[in-house]
Each structure stands twice: as C-alpha cells, then as structure tokens.
Amino acid sequence: MTDTPEQELFSTAAITSFRLNGQFLAIAEELAKPAGLTAAWWQVLGAVLREPLPVAGIARAMGITRQSVQRIADLLVHKGLAEYRPNPAHRRAKLVAVTEEGRAAVRRIHPRHAVLADRLTAELGADEFARIVEAITRLSAAVDAITERAD
C-alpha cells in the first residue's frame, strides 16, 4: 500500500517538526544552563513574563500537559523564580507570576539568545525567516483546528 501525496506531506511535516523541536530544545538547554535554568523552566517563565497566567493557560499556550506545567511551576516557586498569586477569575486556580529573580535569570539568557537569533536571520534572510515563522504558525493553528473538530 502506498501513501497518498497528502500522507507524504503530513509525514514529512511531522518528522521535520519533531526534528526541529529537538533542535530548539537542545539550543534552549544550552542557552538556559548558564542562567541556572532548564529549557522547561525558561519556557514556563517565558509564558508569564508579560502577565501572570494559571497553570492551565500556560499549558495551552505552550502545548504541554497541565501536570508538567504544575510540576515546573512548583519548582520555580520553591526556587524563588516565580510565585503564586490569587486569581480573581477562579478561586482555586492560582496565577503563576515571575519574580524579579526569575526576570533576572531570563535576562541573563538574552545576550546569547540575540546572537543565535542574528545568526539564524543571517542564514535565512529576514524576509524568509518571517515567512517561515508565519507558515509554521499557520500549520500549528491548522492542526489545532482539525484536532479540535475531531474531539
């Protein structure tokens, strides 16, 4: 039995996404380590840099399980990098907020992050990089749309 062209595209997109995810996670670990963070800690802190969010909101935004976010949030709070705050919208689902110590850790990542961003932009070109980001964003939204309809 042979795959249809659509199945080939789907498989190639999935395999490439898995590889890209692994590449980004390896880079994130390297960037985060000197700041005393892991990639997962950085990911959760990054989700709440602009505004505090409940664990479920972080999980949705990051595409990871609520249980994983809860475990990481508890660790971040224990280490003083984040704190729980009351949630006016939901009494039991507290908000996760970054502390000044957490912001400082994320700031320590910034210089090396900027270097890698500049190198990738130089490799692809700014316009092409922007098109790629737009395309993978649309792909993610399309996967959300078809999986939500399937539920």
C-alpha positions, 0 to 999 in steps of 0.5 A: 500500500502506498501513501497518498501525496497528502500522507507524504506531506503530513509525514514529512511535516511531522518528522521535520517538526519533531526534528526541529523541536529537538533542535530548539530544545537542545539550543534552549538547554544550552542557552538556559544552563548558564542562567541556572535554568532548564529549557522547561523552566525558561519556557514556563517563565517565558509564558508569564513574563508579560502577565501572570497566567494559571497553570492551565493557560500556560499549558495551552499556550505552550502545548504541554500537559497541565501536570508538567506545567504544575510540576515546573511551576512548583519548582520555580516557586520553591526556587524563588523564580516565580510565585503564586498569586490569587486569581480573581477569575477562579478561586482555586486556580492560582496565577503563576507570576515571575519574580524579579529573580526569575526576570533576572535569570531570563535576562541573563539568557538574552545576550546569547539568545540575540546572537543565535537569533542574528545568526539564524536571520543571517542564514535565512534572510529576514524576509524568509525567516518571517515567512517561515515563522508565519507558515509554521504558525499557520500549520500549528493553528491548522492542526489545532483546528482539525484536532479540535473538530475531531474531539 
